[in-house]
Amino acid sequence: MNTLRHVGIIWYREILRYWRDKPRIIGSLAMPFFFLIIFGSGLSSSIGQMMGGAAEFGIDFKKFMFPGIIGMTTLFTSMFSGLSIVRDKEYGFLKEILVAPVDRLAVAGGKILGGSTVTMIQATLLFLFAPLVGVGVTPLLVIKVWGLVFLGSLGFTSLGTFVGNKLDSAEGFQMVMNFLIFPMFFLSGAFFPLKDIPSWMAALVRINPFSYVVDSMRQLFFLSMGLPSTMMDRLPEFGLGISLFDVRVTILMDLGIMAFLSLSLATLAVRSFHQME
């Protein structure tokens, strides 16, 4: 019971820190708005042509990009949550926690769950933009998106926490995060169809763990639009989905990959806390 209580306290501290930082909350909406409205409007005609027959099913570039925007927020917010570890080191708070009679598993659990919860809050705020791109939102869709965001954020928050444990400066952390985040982001198909891309890039997309977060998110939104099963099976043909060994990756396959990733990275993050002095 003490371990769960300690997890709850650390989790609450992460949420309270986020809630008190109002510029952070407002600023978290600026980049998605920029990409969705300005970037989406500017490239809708040119990239829309790459999607081919997808337009017949009511999918334009903005609707295609909206799940990628939620995925982008999931990735960036989760990974940068590890910055709180670095700041706690600088202020001496982490040292006080580690020497206290608190299980380090609780420290890791509270940090990871706190970062994942913040990610879910920021992803939920993006539904405010859904009417601007013609995406219908239902309570059931929001609940399903919460599940996907939470599962994906557990893994990426764990990775950010692991990196934060290994670094001692905020500047170094930000450099490493940019090195990790942007390749995963741009090689996920979040902002462009995976159609007629070079074979080497297609291989990188398939081994990119973030690709499966975006893919599951996109399929979930397509299903909420009422796309027929015949269209869902043809997603890779239009560059709207991922195929492995000429088989379309389904949401269940995405979830399996995401669950394995989250478990592996969470284990890595917890071990890094036990190795800290």
C-alpha positions as CSV (number, residue, x, y, z in Angstrom):
1,M,0.0,0.0,0.0
2,N,2.9,2.4,0.8
3,T,4.3,1.9,-2.7
4,L,0.9,2.8,-4.3
5,R,0.6,5.8,-2.1
6,H,4.1,7.0,-3.1
7,V,3.3,6.5,-6.7
8,G,0.1,8.6,-6.3
9,I,2.1,11.4,-4.6
10,I,4.7,11.6,-7.3
11,W,2.0,11.3,-10.0
12,Y,0.0,14.2,-8.3
13,R,3.2,16.3,-8.2
14,E,3.7,15.9,-12.0
15,I,0.0,16.8,-12.7
16,L,0.2,19.8,-10.3
17,R,3.4,21.1,-11.9
18,Y,1.7,20.9,-15.4
19,W,-1.5,22.5,-14.3
20,R,0.2,25.5,-12.7
21,D,2.2,26.1,-15.9
22,K,-0.5,27.9,-17.9
23,P,1.9,29.1,-20.7
24,R,2.8,25.4,-21.2
25,I,-0.8,24.4,-21.7
26,I,-1.5,27.2,-24.1
27,G,1.7,26.7,-26.0
28,S,1.0,23.0,-26.4
29,L,-1.8,24.0,-28.7
30,A,0.2,26.4,-30.9
31,M,2.2,23.8,-32.8
32,P,-0.7,21.5,-33.6
33,F,-2.7,24.5,-34.7
34,F,0.1,25.7,-37.0
35,F,0.5,22.3,-38.6
36,L,-3.2,21.6,-39.0
37,I,-4.4,25.0,-40.3
38,I,-1.4,26.5,-42.0
39,F,0.6,23.5,-43.1
40,G,-2.6,21.5,-43.8
41,S,-4.2,24.2,-45.9
42,G,-1.1,25.0,-47.8
43,L,-0.3,21.4,-48.9
44,S,-3.8,20.0,-49.1
45,S,-4.0,20.2,-52.9
46,S,-0.5,18.8,-53.7
47,I,-0.4,16.0,-51.1
48,G,-4.1,15.2,-51.6
49,Q,-3.2,14.0,-55.1
50,M,-0.8,11.4,-53.6
51,M,-3.8,9.9,-51.7
52,G,-5.5,8.9,-55.0
53,G,-8.8,7.2,-54.6
54,A,-9.0,7.9,-50.9
55,A,-10.9,11.1,-51.7
56,E,-13.8,9.0,-52.9
57,F,-14.4,8.0,-49.3
58,G,-14.4,11.5,-48.0
59,I,-10.8,11.6,-46.8
60,D,-8.9,14.8,-47.6
61,F,-5.4,15.8,-46.4
62,K,-6.6,17.6,-43.3
63,K,-8.6,14.5,-42.1
64,F,-5.7,12.3,-42.9
65,M,-3.3,14.6,-40.9
66,F,-5.5,15.1,-37.8
67,P,-4.7,11.6,-36.3
68,G,-1.0,12.3,-37.0
69,I,-1.3,15.6,-35.1
70,I,-2.6,13.7,-32.0
71,G,0.2,11.2,-32.5
72,M,2.7,14.1,-32.7
73,T,1.5,15.5,-29.4
74,T,1.7,12.0,-27.9
75,L,5.3,11.6,-29.0
76,F,6.6,15.1,-28.2
77,T,4.9,15.4,-24.8
78,S,5.8,11.9,-23.6
79,M,9.5,12.1,-24.6
80,F,10.0,15.6,-23.1
81,S,8.4,14.6,-19.9
82,G,11.8,13.2,-19.0
83,L,13.0,16.8,-18.7
84,S,11.4,16.9,-15.2
85,I,13.9,14.3,-14.1
86,V,16.8,16.5,-15.2
87,R,15.2,19.5,-13.4
88,D,14.7,17.5,-10.2
89,K,18.4,16.6,-10.4
90,E,19.4,20.3,-10.8
91,Y,17.2,21.4,-7.8
92,G,18.3,18.5,-5.6
93,F,14.8,17.1,-5.3
94,L,15.5,13.8,-6.9
95,K,18.4,13.1,-4.5
96,E,16.1,13.7,-1.6
97,I,13.6,11.3,-3.0
98,L,16.2,8.6,-3.7
99,V,17.6,8.7,-0.2
100,A,14.1,8.7,1.4
101,P,12.5,5.3,2.4
102,V,10.6,5.2,-0.9
103,D,10.8,2.2,-3.3
104,R,12.5,3.3,-6.5
105,L,9.8,1.4,-8.4
106,A,7.3,3.9,-6.9
107,V,9.4,6.8,-8.1
108,A,9.6,5.4,-11.6
109,G,6.0,4.5,-11.7
110,G,4.9,8.0,-10.5
111,K,7.0,9.7,-13.1
112,I,5.9,7.5,-15.9
113,L,2.2,7.7,-15.0
114,G,2.4,11.4,-14.5
115,G,4.0,12.0,-17.9
116,S,1.4,9.7,-19.5
117,T,-1.5,11.5,-17.8
118,V,-0.2,14.9,-19.0
119,T,0.1,13.5,-22.5
120,M,-3.5,12.4,-22.4
121,I,-4.7,15.8,-21.3
122,Q,-2.8,17.6,-24.1
123,A,-4.1,15.0,-26.7
124,T,-7.7,15.6,-25.5
125,L,-7.3,19.3,-25.9
126,L,-6.7,18.7,-29.6
127,F,-10.3,17.6,-30.1
128,L,-11.1,21.3,-30.0
129,F,-9.6,21.5,-33.6
130,A,-11.7,18.6,-34.9
131,P,-14.6,20.7,-36.2
132,L,-12.1,22.9,-38.2
133,V,-11.2,19.9,-40.3
134,G,-14.6,18.2,-40.5
135,V,-13.8,15.3,-38.1
136,G,-16.8,14.1,-36.1
137,V,-16.1,13.4,-32.4
138,T,-18.1,11.0,-30.3
139,P,-17.6,10.1,-26.6
140,L,-16.8,6.5,-27.7
141,L,-14.1,7.8,-30.1
142,V,-12.6,9.9,-27.3
143,I,-12.4,6.9,-25.0
144,K,-10.7,4.8,-27.6
145,V,-8.2,7.6,-28.4
146,W,-7.5,7.9,-24.7
147,G,-6.6,4.2,-24.6
148,L,-4.3,4.4,-27.6
149,V,-2.6,7.6,-26.3
150,F,-2.1,6.1,-22.9
151,L,-0.6,2.9,-24.2
152,G,1.7,4.8,-26.6
153,S,2.7,7.4,-24.0
154,L,3.7,4.8,-21.5
155,G,6.5,3.6,-23.8
156,F,7.7,7.0,-24.9
157,T,7.5,8.5,-21.4
158,S,9.6,5.6,-20.2
159,L,12.1,6.3,-22.9
160,G,12.2,10.0,-22.0
161,T,12.6,9.0,-18.3
162,F,15.4,6.7,-19.1
163,V,17.3,9.4,-21.1
164,G,16.6,11.9,-18.3
165,N,18.2,9.5,-15.8
166,K,21.4,9.3,-17.8
167,L,21.8,13.1,-18.4
168,D,22.5,15.9,-16.0
169,S,21.7,19.1,-18.0
170,A,18.5,20.3,-19.6
171,E,20.5,21.4,-22.7
172,G,22.0,18.0,-23.3
173,F,18.6,16.4,-22.7
174,Q,16.9,18.6,-25.4
175,M,19.6,17.8,-27.9
176,V,19.3,14.1,-27.4
177,M,15.5,14.3,-27.6
178,N,15.6,16.2,-30.8
179,F,17.9,13.6,-32.2
180,L,15.5,10.8,-31.2
181,I,12.1,12.5,-31.9
182,F,12.4,14.0,-35.3
183,P,13.5,10.8,-37.2
184,M,10.7,8.9,-35.5
185,F,8.2,11.6,-36.3
186,F,9.1,12.2,-39.9
187,L,9.4,8.5,-40.7
188,S,6.0,7.6,-39.3
189,G,3.7,8.7,-42.1
190,A,2.1,11.2,-39.7
191,F,2.1,14.0,-42.3
192,F,2.5,12.3,-45.6
193,P,1.0,9.1,-47.3
194,L,3.3,6.1,-47.3
195,K,2.8,5.7,-51.0
196,D,5.6,5.4,-53.7
197,I,8.3,6.0,-51.1
198,P,11.8,4.6,-51.6
199,S,12.2,1.0,-50.3
200,W,14.8,2.1,-47.7
201,M,12.4,4.6,-46.3
202,A,9.6,2.0,-46.2
203,A,11.9,-0.2,-44.2
204,L,12.6,2.6,-41.7
205,V,8.9,3.2,-41.4
206,R,8.2,-0.4,-40.5
207,I,10.9,-0.6,-37.8
208,N,9.9,2.8,-36.4
209,P,7.8,2.2,-33.2
210,F,6.0,5.5,-33.5
211,S,4.6,4.4,-36.9
212,Y,2.3,2.0,-35.2
213,V,1.0,4.6,-32.9
214,V,0.1,6.8,-35.9
215,D,-1.3,3.8,-37.8
216,S,-3.6,2.7,-35.0
217,M,-4.8,6.3,-34.4
218,R,-5.5,6.8,-38.1
219,Q,-7.4,3.5,-38.5
220,L,-9.5,4.4,-35.5
221,F,-10.5,7.7,-37.0
222,F,-11.2,6.1,-40.3
223,L,-13.5,3.5,-38.7
224,S,-15.3,6.3,-36.9
225,M,-16.0,7.9,-40.3
226,G,-17.8,4.8,-41.3
227,L,-15.3,3.6,-43.9
228,P,-16.3,0.2,-45.3
229,S,-14.2,-2.8,-44.7
230,T,-13.2,-2.9,-48.3
231,M,-11.6,0.5,-47.9
232,M,-9.8,-0.5,-44.7
233,D,-8.2,-3.5,-46.5
234,R,-6.9,-1.2,-49.2
235,L,-5.3,1.4,-46.8
236,P,-1.7,0.5,-47.8
237,E,-2.7,0.8,-51.5
238,F,-3.5,4.5,-50.9
239,G,-0.5,5.0,-48.6
240,L,-2.8,5.4,-45.6
241,G,-1.7,2.3,-43.7
242,I,1.3,0.0,-43.0
243,S,1.7,-3.5,-44.5
244,L,4.1,-6.1,-43.2
245,F,4.9,-9.1,-45.5
246,D,2.2,-7.9,-47.9
247,V,-0.4,-8.1,-45.0
248,R,-2.2,-5.0,-43.7
249,V,-1.3,-4.1,-40.2
250,T,-4.6,-4.1,-38.2
251,I,-5.3,-2.2,-35.0
252,L,-4.8,-5.3,-33.0
253,M,-1.4,-5.8,-34.5
254,D,-0.6,-2.2,-33.7
255,L,-1.7,-2.6,-30.1
256,G,0.4,-5.7,-29.7
257,I,3.6,-3.9,-30.9
258,M,2.8,-0.9,-28.8
259,A,2.2,-3.0,-25.7
260,F,5.5,-4.8,-26.2
261,L,7.3,-1.5,-26.7
262,S,5.8,0.0,-23.6
263,L,6.6,-3.0,-21.4
264,S,10.2,-3.1,-22.6
265,L,10.9,0.6,-22.2
266,A,9.1,0.8,-18.8
267,T,11.4,-2.1,-17.6
268,L,14.4,-0.2,-18.9
269,A,13.3,3.0,-17.1
270,V,12.7,1.3,-13.8
271,R,16.1,-0.4,-13.9
272,S,17.8,3.0,-14.6
273,F,16.3,4.3,-11.3
274,H,17.7,1.3,-9.4
275,Q,21.1,2.0,-10.9
276,M,21.2,5.6,-9.9
277,E,23.3,6.6,-6.9
